[in-house]
Amino acid sequence: MWWKLAVLALVTSALAVAVIPMRTHAVKYDPYNEPPPETWSFSGIFDSIYFTPTTVALIVGILAVAAAVAFYIVRGAR
């Protein structure tokens, strides 16, 4: 049972992060007039996140479905 819940938590996290739009400045970068961009990092990626109402609704929906599946897994383990 624990491995099912761990897989569910990983899939839920991946889906929640996948629906979040990221801001990018790639279009504004001119390699001839500007210094090269900094190397990427996970903190840099998460600094560029912004939430729209649709994104929040999708994340709440994903969490609700995951909670229902987790309840079903725990209930079926008896």
N, C-alpha and C positions, 0 to 999 in steps of 0.2 A: 504494500500500500504506500509506503513512504516514497518509493521511487516514482510512483504515479503522480504523487503530489509535487515532487521535485520537477518532473518533466512538465507538469501543468504550470508551475511557477515560472519556469524558463520560457515556455511558449507564450505565456501571458505577458511577461516582461518584453519579449521580442516583438510581439504584436503591438503593445502599447508604445514602444519606442518607434516602431515602423510607421505609425500613422501620424507622428508629430512632424510638422513641416520644419525645415531647417532654412535659415537665411544664408545666402551665399553672396559673396562679393566677387565671384570669378569673372563676371562680365565687366566690372569696372577696373580690373587689373590690366595695366599696360606695362609689359616687361621692359620697354625701352625707357620709360620715364619714372618708374617706381622701383624701390628695392624689392627683392624677392620676398614672397610671403613666408610667414613663419611656418615651421613644420607643424603638422597637425598633431593634436592630442585629444584624448577623450574629453578632458575638461573644456577644450576649445570647441568641440562639437556640441557639447551640452550648453555652452554659453550662447550659442546661436539659435537655440530652440525658442520658438514662440508658439503660443496656444491660441487657436481660433475657437469659436464656439462649437464648430463641427468636430474639431480635434478632441475637445473635452467630452463631447457626447460619445464619440467613438471609444475613448478610453474608459468612460464609465460603463458603456455597454460591454466592452471586453472584460472588465473586472466583474461585472454582474454575471456574465456567462461562466467565467472561471470560478466564481464563488459557488454557482449552482453545480458545476461539475465536481468541485471539491467536496461539496456537501453529499453528492451522490456517491463519490468514491468512499468517503468516510462512513456513510450510512451502509453501503454495501459490504464493508469489511467485517461486519459483525457476524 
